[in-house]
Amino acid sequence: MPWQGRPKPLSERRPVLRNNAAREAFDAEFEIGRKVSLSGVWPLRLDVLQEDLAGIERCLESGDTGQALTRAADALGMSREELFSILAPGRQNGAGLLGYLHGLIAGAEPLPDRRNERIDVGYNTKRRGYGRT
C-alpha cells in the first residue's frame, strides 16, 4: 500500500542522486545551506526559491548546469560568480548546488510538530513523545 497522508516538507525530500560523490556533495552543501539560512545572514526570498527549485532541478537533469546556476542566482538575488564561490571546491557541481538550495529552504521552513504522529512499526503502532514503551 503506498504511503498516504500529507506531503513531506522540502527539508525531508531529497532528489535521486546517481553516485556516492553526488550524495556526499549534496549532504555537505545541505548542512551549509541550512546553517546559513538559520543564521539569517541575508533575507531569503523563500517563495521565489521554492517556485524556481523545480525548474532548477529540470535544468540539472537535462545537463545544463550553467542555466541552473543562473536561475538559482537570480532566485537568491546574487550573481552567478557569487553563488559559485559559496559552494566549496570539489562540490561546485549540480549536486552541491541542489544540496545548498535544499538546505536554505530547510533552514527557513518551520519544523513540523510530530508529537502525535503515529509510527507504523509492523505489528504495533506507537506514538512519539510519550516516554518509553
N, C-alpha and C positions, 0 to 999 in steps of 0.2 A: 504494500500500500504506500503510495507516495506521501511525502510529508505535506501536511496541510496546516494552515494557520497563517499567522501574519508573516509578511516577508521579512527577511533578515535585514538589519541595518547595513549600510555600506561598510561599516567597520568590521563586520563579520563575513562579508562576501570577499571572495578572492578570485582573480582571474585564473584560468588554466594556464600554467606555465610549463614549458616543454622539458626543461632540464634543471639540474641542481644549481648551476651557476645563476640561472634566471631566478630561481626561488630564493637563493641567498641574497641576491641583489634586491629583490622585491622586499624581503623581510627586513633587511638592514635599512633601506630607504624608508620603509613604512614606519619604523620606530623613530627615525629622524624627523619625518614629516609630522608624526603625531606629537612629538615633543615641541616642535616649533609652533604647531597650532595651539597646543595647550598653554604655551608661554605667552601667546598673544603678541608676538614680535611685530606683526603688521596686521591691519584689519583684513580679514579674509572674506571675500565675497563668495560665501558657500553656495548660494543658489546658482550663481553663474558657473561655478566649478562643477557642481553636480550635473547641470544640464550639458556641459561640454564633455563630461567624462566618457559618455557612451561614444561620442564622435572621436575622441582621442583614442579610445580602445579600438575602434574600427580602423583608424589610420595605422595603428601599430600592427593590427592583424594583417593588413594589406602590405606591410613592409615599409610604409612611408614614415620613418621616424622623424624626419625633418618637419613634415606637416604637423605631426602630433606635438612636437616640441613648440612649434609656433602657436598652435591652438591653446596649449597649456599655459604658455607665457602670456597670451592675451587674456585668458581667464583669470590669471593671477595678477595681471596689471604690471608686468615687468617685461624686459626684453629677453630674447632667446639666449643671449650670452649670459645674462644674469642667472637665468634658470639653469643653464648648462653648468655654470660654475658652482651652483649649490650642490649638484649631485657629486658624490665622491668619485675620485678617479677609479676606474675599473668597474664602476656601476653607472657610467654615463651611457646607458642603453635604454631600450624600451621598457624592460622590466624594472629598472631603477626608477625611471620616470613614473611608471604606474604605481610603484610602491610609495613614492613620495606623495603623489596626489591622493592616493587612498589614505595614507597616514594623515595628511592635512584634514581630510574630510572626517576621519575617525576621531581626531582630536577635537573637532568643533561640534560633533554630534553629542547630545546628552546620552549618558549611559542608560540603557533600558532597565526598568525595575523588574527583576525576575524572582523576587522572593516567593511569589505564589505560583510560579510556573511549574507545571508538572513535568517530571523527567521520567521517561519510559525506560526502565531498566530490565525489560523482559517480563518476568513473572510478577514483578512488584512495581508499583508506581509510588515514588516518594516525592516529597516536597522539599524545596530548598529553604534553608534558613531557619529550621526549627530544631536544631540540635542533632545529636547522633541518633540513628535509627538502627 
